[in-house]
Amino acid sequence: MRRNGQAPKAKLEDQTRPRHQGVFHRFAKVASRATGHGFAFGLAIGAVLAWALAGPIFQFNDTWQLTINTATTIITFLMVFLIQNSQNRESEAVQLKLDELIRSTKTAHNAILNIEELSEEELDEIKARYARLAERALEEVRTGKSDLGSPQVGEK
């Protein structure tokens, strides 16, 4: 129901509920699980053994060699896309979890939430600030002081 022309705020439960997924996304999830299973590895070993045992039957000819080369090339080519899709989903999920931790931490810098979108130079600058903070903390520990707390990240 809308009030004052505004859409109601979405609940976290609504945001985490699975939505309609595309065919490739569903296929990639199923294929990633299946190919990552021990049974798939056993099946691959079995296929290689069957190919090797068939060598004497085909007199180790060029067609026999081309069969395994072609099969492994095609499988490798397709697996690259499945692995990349899986890695992208995992990376995005981890990033969102980290963003939620930053957002919910009272003294955290919320500007860090979208840090992956910064340029190399901006990232280097922020990294240098954190490195200086770490150096100061190490000096304090070496002099017997505590390095606990949430100090401000220094300027340039």
N, C-alpha and C positions, 0 to 999 in steps of 0.2 A: 504494500500500500504506500502511496506517495503522499507526503505531507509537504506543503509549501513548495510544490514543484520539484522536490528533491527525491532522488531514488533512495530507498532504504539502504543502510550500510550492510555490506555482505558480512556474514558471520564466518569465522575461521573454518567451521565445519563445512560450509558451502564452498570455501576456497580449496579445501583439501580433498573434497569428494571427486572421484574420477569423472572426467567429462568425456564426451564423445571423442574417441581417438581415431586418427586416420588409419587406413589400411597398412601403410608402411610402418607406422609407429607400433601397431599391434604385432605385425609380422616381426619387426626388429626385436621386440621384447621377447617373443616366443623363441625366435631363432637364437638370440643371445643366451637364453637359459639353456636351450637344447644343446648348442655347440659348446657351452661351457661345462657340460655334464661329463662325468667320467665315461659314460656309455658311448658318447660321441668320439672320445679319444680311442676307446677300444675298437669302435667301428672303423676309424681311420687306420689303426694298426692292422686290423683284419684286411682292409682293402689293399694296403701296401704289401702285406704277406701274400695275398691272393695274386696280385700283380707279379710279385717276385717268383712265385711258384709257377706262374704261367709262362715265364721266360723260356724255359727249355721247350715247351710245347710250340711256341712261336719262333723258336730258334734265335731268340734275343734280337729280332729284326727291328728295323726302324719304326714300324707301326707299333710294335710293343712298347718301345721307348717313348714314342710320341703320345701314346695313351696316357701314361702317368704324368708326363710334362703338361699336356693340355688340361687334364683334370685338376692338377694342383694349381695351375695358373688361374683357371676360372674360379676355383674355390677361394683362392687367396684374394683375387680381385673383388669378389662379392663380400668376403669377410671384412675387407677394409671399410666398406660402408657401414656394415653392421656394428663393427667395433667403434667407429667414429660416432655413430648415433648413440650407442650406449654410453660412451665416454662423455658426450655432450650432455646427455640427460643427468648423469651422475654429477658432473661438474656443476651444472646449474642448480641441482638439488643441494649440494654442499654449499654453494655460494648463498643460496637463499637461507639456509640454516645459519650460516655465519652472519648474514645481514640481520637476522632476527636476534641473534645474541648481541650484536652491536647496538641495535635499536633498543633492546631491553635493558642495557647496561647504562645506569644513570650518568656515569662520568665518561662514557665513550664519545668519541668524535663522530657524529652522524655523517659528516662529510666523507668518511671512509666507506659508507654504504655503497657507493657507486665507483669505487676506486679503479676497478678494472677498465673503466672507460677513459682514464687519463692518458696523456701522452707519455712516452718513455722519459722525457725530461722531467715532467711533473712527478712521475713515480720515483725517479732518482732523487729528486729534491726531498720528497717525503721520507724515502728510505734513509737518506743522510741525516735527517732530523731524528729519526728513531735510533740510528746508530750512535749519534751524539748522546741521546738520552741513556742508551745502554752503557756507553762509556762512563758517563757520570755516575750511574748506579753502581758500576763495577768499582769505581774509585771509592765510593761511599762504603761499599762492603769491605774493601781492603783496609779502610781506616776504622773498621769496627762499627760503622753506622748501619742502619737498616735501609734496604732498597725497596721496602714495601710502600704501597700507596699508588696514587694516580697523578703523578706530576704532569704538568703541561708539556706538550711536545714543543721543543724550542723553535725559535724562528731561525732563519737562514744563519 
